[in-house]
C-alpha cells in the first residue's frame, strides 16, 4: 500500500512541474548589416548577458520580393552570405534554446538600393565567353563600373575590361573566362555623393545562346550526309537539334538527340535547303541557339531531261541535214535534174496538125508531094558551106554536112527524108 502511494505522489509532482509557465526567451538584439566585399555581406546580432548562447541556436529566414524565401539555422550570432540584395530583403531572426522554446521574431529590413541599371542579363555563347548587357536607369552615374566574381573562387573579384557602348555610355560587357559555376555581378557608381551598388546573380548555364552552327553537306552514295559540330558548352548530350530542310521545295522537319549528323535520301534532280537550330536541354540548363544560315545543295532539275535533250538534238540535226541537202541539190541541180529541152514550134505544129504525125518507134513519113523548090528556095548541097545569108537585118552562117538549107519566103516547113545511106535535112526559114 505504501508503494502505490509513493507512485501517486511522484506522478503528481511531475505533472505539476510540467504545467509551470516557462520563462520567455529574450529576442536577438543589436542586429547589424555590413558588406564584407563587393558581393558578400554579414548579418550579426547579440543576446542578453544572462542567456547562455552556447545552448541556443538561431533561425534566420530571408525574404525577397519576387523570389523564394531562404532559411538558415546558425549556432553563431552572425550570418555571412554572398547573395544579391536587389529589390531589398527582410531578415526574420528567432532564438531557440531548447527543443521547443522559441523567442519572439526580430525583423531587420535592408531597403532596395537606387537602380542604376535594369534588365540585367547575360548569355553564354561558348564555354569561355559570355556577354552581359543592361539598360540604363533614369539616373546614370558617370563612373559606372561592372565587377564580377565566380562562386568557384570567391576571393577573386574582377572588373570588366571589354565594355560595350551605346554612344558614350556603357551598356554591356564582354567577358572571357571559365563559366561553369554561378557568377555574381555588381554595377556600382556614385550618385549625389553617395556610393550606390546593384548586385546580380547569374547562372551561365541558365542563359545559353551558342553561336550559329556551321553545316557541312556531302554526298555519300544515294544519301546526303548533313553534319555539324556540337557547341562546346557542357556535354554534347546536353543538346538536341531541330533540322528543317526542303527537298524539291517540299518542307520536311526532324529532331535529333546528341547526334551531330543525319542521313537523308538524295535525289539528284532536287535542290536541298537545310537549317538547324540547337536546343539546350533543361537537364543541363536553359537556352537555345539561333537558326543557322540556309545551306543549299544541288539544283532542281527535270527527270526527263535526257529525252528532251535527245528530241532537241534530233530536231536540230534534221534541220541541218535538210539545209545541207537543199544546198547540194541547188549546187548540183544541172546534174541531178537536167534541163528538159523545149520542143520547137515546129514540133508543136506536128502534134497539132490533125494528128498527121504520131510518135512511135519511127516518125511517120508522109507521102511526098512534088514541089518546085527552085522558085521559092535556094538550095545548098550537103557538102557546101554557106558563109552568110542575110535578109534585112538578119544574117546566118552554116557549115554542117548532110544538111540542106533553103531560104523560103513562105511558111516554115520541115521535111525529113530518109535514104538508105544517110539522113538529109531540109530546113526552110521564113523571111
BELCORBEL-V177848 format. One record per helix or strand of 2 or more residues. SS is the DSSP state (~ for helix, > for strand). FROM is the first residue (numbers start at 1). TO is the last residue. Records with the same first field share a line. If there is no record, write none. Layout:
SS->FROM-TO / FROM-TO
//
This chain:
~->2-18 / 53-55 / 204-206 / 236-238 / 305-331 / 333-336 / 345-352
>->29-35 / 41-46 / 57-64 / 70-74 / 78-81 / 89-96 / 106-110 / 117-126 / 129-136 / 145-150 / 158-159 / 163-166 / 169-176 / 182-191 / 194-203 / 216-220 / 223-227 / 239-247 / 250-256 / 261-265 / 272-280 / 287-288 / 295-297 / 386-391 / 394-398 / 403-408 / 414-418 / 423-430
//
